[in-house]
């Protein structure tokens, strides 16, 4: 019997655990789920004979090592910063490792030893990163194999709310970590390349420079640029590509409204606010506006940011109830970003019957026999309920499938890696299709950004 240890049983683990249990008899698996609480995992295991939930504090080195030593493969669903200790233990006890997180420099440094021991440490095998890598490389390799030259690669992804649960003016609810949403885009300028020209967008302009895209029957969306679209050029074998852009998807109009918070300074996480615990929502807004003995907070904000009273942005702000003098923030020594997050969570938390939606789209532009072509590849996944969300499905299933393929030696190249080789992406994408995660590809006219090669 092959033993899998899952460390961490948060929101994204439901589909992962269920898939492994459903395949446990056929694949001869036993799954142990270790977490600081067994309530969530016990519910999903539901007395299955091939699963067990245990209490596991990963900061308890003895307990952690003991459980890792028993396993054949470890899946770490912990926050990214905590993977490294698990990885070192896996190396010590010669166990394979799978994570959905970006590879850290510390993880990369283990590569030589991992290879020496014939182990596979598979990272970035969730949704984004993960499904984006695999689906992109499948098409890129296909284009190259028929002699095509890549001219353009754009990739967009977003966690949104399903159409039937889209009940606010922002067309948005939190389907993932709210803090990451509030801090999105910070930490340096967004970098990408268009028609051979490097482009940079500073944070204070990020949400006013958006791309537009249409996805199947789901309509029109917008995307703002990710912080670094350039780092995967070499990874994808696209060092010489003239256009490469990666972005985050939202419904049209979200970014323009979100820019209000950026311009006011409400997304800043670098300092704390005096007396934040006792402030009202209205007090919070007023912090960022000039003093006036006569003008209201609403009037000052509209005047400062030049928002007309009949502008939809104004209605979006009012809908959040941010001018309420009675609602309290209730957070001690909080940063502006933490205070904004608290306000948004009151309006954007998924309700019991709400469903989420994952949207991803790739654009591939290429030249073949002196002609230019473009492929549009789109994915939409809808959640079932609050346990089996689209996010849990698209993060958890690739992790689970990779674990089984590694144990079955279908994936056998050792090392610290991401899923960009045919050996990895082909069997995993095939299995994902059987689970309803399938891209729809269509040929569209090549547009590019600069078809006449005018200097951009």
Secondary structure, DSSP 8 states (H G I E B T S, - for coil): -EEEEEE---GGGHHHHHHHHHTHHHHTEEEEEEES--HHHHHHHTT-TTEEEEE--TT-HHHHHHHHHH-SEEEE-S-GGGHHHHHHHHHHTT-EEEESS---HHHHTTHHHHHHTT-EEEES-BTTTBHHHHHHHHHHHHHHHTT-EEEEEEEEEEEEE-GGG--STT---B-S-HHHHHTTT-SS-EEEEETTEEEEE-GGGGGGSEEEEE-GGG-EEEEEE-SBSSTHHHHTT-TT-SEEEEEEEEETTHHHHHHHHHHHTTT--SSB-TTGGG-BHHHHHHTTS---SSS-HHHHHHHHHT--TT-HHHHHHHHTTTT-SS-B---TT-BHHHHHHHHHHHHHB--TT--EEEEEEEEEEEEETTEEEEEEEEEEEE--SSSS-HHHHHHHHHHHHHHHHHHTTSS---EEEES-SHHHHHHHHHHHHHTT---EEEEE----S-TT----
